[in-house]
Amino acid sequence: MTTQRLTLFVAIALFLCNSCASEGKPRKVILRHPVTYDYVDCDVDIWQTEKSYKENDKCVEHYKKQGFVIWETR
C-alpha cells in the first residue's frame, strides 16, 4: 500500500509541476499570413514540459519570420 501512495504522490507532483511551468503560456498558437491568408498552428505536446513550450516559441518565431502574424492563442 505504501508503494501505491508513493506512486500517486509522484503522479500528482508531476502534474502540478507541469501546470506551474505552463502558467500564463498558451498551449496552441494559430498564425495567419496577411497576404495569402494561410493558417498554421504551433502546439505544445501533451506533456506540457518547459522544453515543449520553448519548442512552441521557436515554432511561432519561425513562422513570424515568414510574415505570419498571431491570429489566436488558446
C-alpha positions in Angstrom: 0.0 0.0 0.0 2.9 2.4 0.6 4.1 1.9 -3.0 0.7 2.9 -4.3 0.6 6.0 -2.2 4.1 7.0 -3.3 3.2 6.4 -6.9 0.1 8.6 -6.5 2.1 11.3 -4.8 4.7 11.3 -7.6 2.0 11.5 -10.3 0.3 14.4 -8.5 3.6 16.2 -8.1 4.5 15.8 -11.7 1.1 17.1 -12.8 1.4 20.2 -10.6 4.9 20.9 -11.8 3.7 20.8 -15.4 0.8 23.1 -14.5 3.2 25.6 -13.0 5.5 25.5 -16.0 2.7 26.4 -18.3 1.2 29.2 -16.2 0.2 32.1 -18.5 1.5 30.5 -21.7 -0.8 29.3 -24.5 -0.8 25.7 -25.5 -1.8 26.5 -29.1 -0.9 29.5 -31.2 -2.6 30.0 -34.5 -0.9 32.2 -37.1 -2.2 33.7 -40.3 -0.4 35.2 -43.3 -1.8 38.6 -44.1 -1.3 38.3 -47.8 -2.1 34.6 -48.6 -4.5 34.1 -45.7 -2.8 30.7 -45.0 -3.2 29.5 -41.4 -0.6 27.5 -39.5 -0.6 26.4 -35.8 2.1 25.6 -33.2 1.1 23.2 -30.4 2.6 22.2 -27.1 2.8 18.5 -26.7 0.6 16.6 -24.3 3.3 16.5 -21.5 3.4 20.3 -21.4 7.1 20.4 -20.3 9.1 23.6 -20.2 11.0 22.2 -23.2 7.7 21.8 -25.1 6.9 25.5 -24.5 10.4 26.5 -25.7 9.9 24.5 -28.9 6.5 26.1 -29.4 8.1 29.5 -29.0 10.6 28.6 -31.7 7.8 27.4 -34.0 6.0 30.7 -33.6 9.2 32.7 -34.3 9.9 30.6 -37.4 6.5 31.5 -38.9 6.7 35.1 -37.8 10.0 35.4 -39.9 8.0 34.2 -42.9 5.5 37.0 -42.4 2.8 35.3 -40.4 1.1 37.1 -37.5 -0.5 35.7 -34.4 -4.2 35.3 -35.0 -5.3 33.5 -31.9 -3.9 31.8 -28.8 -5.5 29.1 -26.7 
